[in-house]
Amino acid sequence: EQLENRVSILESIIANSNKKKSKQANVTAIAPKLQSWRKLKKNMTFDDVIDILGEPLRIRSGSSTYWYYSKNISHSYVSFYQDVVDGWEEPQ
């Protein structure tokens, strides 16, 4: 019974991992549309942001974490502090 529970948990982890990989495969180099950015709210999690904007093009970590959705780092980014959204700059 204990083994069956462990196998079930591992299967769930693998299934979730495969879902995330399929989302990543659909990422483009174009910043998400402005209407998507307008859905962002402070204190959202990393997963919340991925559901709205998709995977970032680049991530910079330090005391705060920045996810960039454009090659131009002056806009199209989301900032996180303590693993929740702290702010963002919409595309121009």
Secondary structure, 3 states (H helix, E strand, C coil): CHHHHHHHHHHHHHHHHHHHHHHHHCCCCCCCCHHHHCCCCCCCCHHHHHHHHCCCCEEEECCCEEEECCCCCCCCEEEEECCEEEEEECCC
